[in-house]
């Protein structure tokens, strides 16, 4: 079954168009779903909805672009841009922190080498909505002009209102919940990874192409889990594949009930919408006789050390398990791997967050929040193409309107701060190693 995967990856572009040609803008997605949802293959599942802090019916435009200031030489700018990094150094997403933190570090180094005046402050979100706001407030108190993070959508929701009130720009490299696209309080927020409308059809097509007909979707009952599981359900239904969403409390002490539901439904494929707690669900499924070759992981569990977490005594325990995540280009991934030992998830997106913020500040000639956010979209679209901070900063100094294409691809941020391009890595555990088997680029404008 897996032997077909490389061939199938090549065919994904055509399948995606069929799988999500009628995707909506995601504003409907997110309310906690019932513990178990079912849908017949012939019926289209309505996306679930989550109550957000503040929502509008139509996408809200980010702050209006400010007038371009006089060209600023990056080497002679009189201001330092202070970047506050809030990443999961601990908690259930700590396994993802290395490529993002190293990506941010590489961006700081490259900007400083080109004469840019930036410095970095750091904070730990602990992957906890109760802890993250304290870290953000500390960074703001220490003078941060902008924030990069958080990693988890639910954690970003815990402080997005604070940043909106303070008019502090925020960029996340890994928030994929559709909710941010329609929130009133997201006017100072943007991201360098597309919302889950992009990845859901890719994963659904892989699962369907592998022959699945009855898919279990164990999913965290949080903003991200509700949204992605609903989008996966929609894509699977359009492909004629039955599913059940098994919503669980991410803070549960046991996931036996989740595993029992998967057994009872006789699932022939399982898509895990989980963070690190997914290892416990996987362990339970293996004990129940469900093979790893029918398991699929979303970005929240894309971890090259996952097999060791599941069973330290058997390095091959997950051979056949497939996982997807957002990634960057080959050249940048090579730089990142030298620092992380192999982890690349969201590293390119984190790098691009920093560069976009630095270029926006340079174009604005200011560290003022409204001035920076007013330049964010304009430096990523409709100007002269440039591919590094040094190149783009030189063009800004000449008074040229730029269009920065980052290491994660051409961003082309839309009016609500979402990228219209996505690059995804497809990997499989083979001989105990999480091995990249393909990649898929997605132009969201073509998805509709």
Secondary structure, 3 states (H helix, E strand, C coil): CHHHHHHHHHCHHHHHHHHHCCCCCCCCCECCCCCEEEECCCCCCCCCECCCCCCCCCCCCCCCCCCCCCCCCCCCCCCCEEEEEEECCCCCCHHHHHHHHHHHHHHHHHHHHCCCCEEEEEEECCCCHHHHHHHHHHHHHCCCCEEECCCCHHHHHCCHHHHHHHCCEEEECCCCCHHHHHCHHHCCEEECCCCCHHHHHHHHHHHHHCCCCEEEEEEECCHHHHHHHHHHHHHHHHCCCEEEEEEECCCCCCCHHHHHHHHHCCCCEEEEECCCCHHHHHHHHHHCCCCHHHEEECHHHCCCCHHHHHCCCCCCCCCCCEEEEECCCHHHHHHHHHHHCCCCCCHHHHHHHHHHHHHHHHHHCCCCHHHHHHHHCCCECCCEEECCHHHHHHHHHCCCCEEEEECCEECCCCCCCCCCEEEEEEEEEECCEEEEEEEEEEEHHHHC
